Structure formats: structure tokens, C-alpha cells
Amino acid sequence: MSEIKISSSSLCHLWNKADISPEELRQDLSMEQVYEDDSHLMRRLMKCKKCGQLYFYEFYEEIDWSEGNDPQYRTWIPVDDPASAVALNRLSIFEILKFPSIRSDWPRDQKEMRTYRQNNPIE
């Protein structure tokens, strides 16, 4: 497996903005490559339109069979190159949580999406 190169000290405005919104992420990133395109799991290589920083993107949605309020999770991991994104794509939804990232979480009991930067990865 190739080495995963993460740009956790990225100069990208998206990475460095304290209160980034999901709308800014959608507007300022373009899709470069699709790895997975399912209704409950999407994985892509994204690129910042302003600086060219690459991000591995994952959208994951759980099915809430009881109330239909499906929890949704989005992750953007800044990577140095496309090969790092390919290597991340081989990992499970839980394994990618150990990398620094921008995240948007919308659990079933939360009224709105929460977007934040996760600098301290989960071990």
C-alpha cells in the first residue's frame, strides 16, 4: 500500500477558516475523480478552486429504519497527491477518522449540521 501524504498544515483557505460552512465547501471545491458513488456512500477526490489543494472527500449516510431521520457524515482530508486519495479510498469509513480533516456531522438527534476541523485524529 502506498504512503498516505496528508497536508495537515495546508495553506488552503478552507482548511484555515475557523467557521467554514458546508456551502463554502460545496462552492469552493471541484470534483476531480469519483471513487464511489452510492446513495449512502460517496468518495471523491476534490480540488480547491482557489489554491489547488486536493481533498479526499467522503459522504456517509446511515439508515434510520425507525424514524427515517438518517444521520449524515461528511469528511474532507487534505492530501498531497491523487495517490494518497486512492490509498484513503481503500480504508473503511472508520479508518479514515484517524486523519486530520474537515468534518460535517448531522446525527439523527441534532437539529442542524455541525462543521468543524478535526486536527487531533482518533487513534
N, C-alpha and C positions, 0 to 999 in steps of 0.2 A: 504494500500500500504506500502511496506517495505521502510525503510530509505535507501536513496542512499548515499553510502560512497565513496567519491572521494579522490583520492590520489594526491592532487594538489602539495604536497611537496615531490613527488616521487624522489627516488634516481636513477631512470632509466636513462640510458644514452640518450635514445630517448627524454625523457621529458626535460632533462637539456641541450641538444645540441642547440646552438643558431641558427645554419643554417642547420637544418635537411632537408634531401631531401626525396621526395616520394620513391625513390629507396631504401634508407636505411630503411624506414618504412616497405616496402614490404619484404626486405631481413631479417630483424631482428624480425619480428613478425610471429607467427604461429597461425593458426586458431584453436580455442578450441570448439566453438559452433556456429551454424548458427541459427539465429532467423528469418531472412527474406532473400529471395534470388530471387529477381525480377530484370529485366533488368534495371529498373530505381530507385530501392531502395534495398539496401543490408544492413543488420545489422548482426553483428557478435561479439563474444567475442574472443579477440585476446590476445596472451601472448608473452612477450618479451623472446626471446631465450636465452638472456644473464643473465637476473636477475629474470625473472618470473613475472614481473609486468603485471597485467591484464589491458586491454583496451577494452572499448565498442567502436566498430567501426561502422560508418555509411557512406555509399556511396549513394548520392542522385543526380539524373540527371534530369534536366528539359528538356522538348522537345521544341526545337525551330522550330516551324512549318514553319516559313517564310524563313529561310536561312539554316537550318539544322546544325547550329553550337550550339549543345546542351551544355549549361552550366553544369559543374560538380562540386560537393562539397563533400569533404571527411572530416570526423571528428573522432578523436581518443580521448576518455575521459578516463583518468587513474582511475580505480576503485579498491576498496579494496577486493572485493569478487564477485563471479558469481551472487549472489542475487542482487547486485547493478546494474549489467549489465541487468538483467531481468527487473528490475524496470525502467531503462532507455529505454528499448525496448518498454515499454508501452506508452512512451511520443511521442509527434508529432515531426516532423523534426524541428519545430520552438522552441519547449520547451527545446530541448537538447542544444540549443545555450546559455543557461544561465549557463552552467557548464564550468569550465576551461578545455581547450582541445588543442590538436594539430590539425590544420586545413590546408587543401589544397583546394584552391578555383581556379576555372577556368571559370570565367564568359565569356559570348559569345564575349565580346569586348576586351578580354585580349589575348595576343599572346602566353603566356605560363602560366603554373600552378604556383601559389604562395603558398608556405608552410610556416607556422608561428605558434607560440604558442600564444594562447589566454588565458591570465591569468585573465583578468578582464571580468567576464561574463556579458552578456547582460541581463539587468533586464526587 
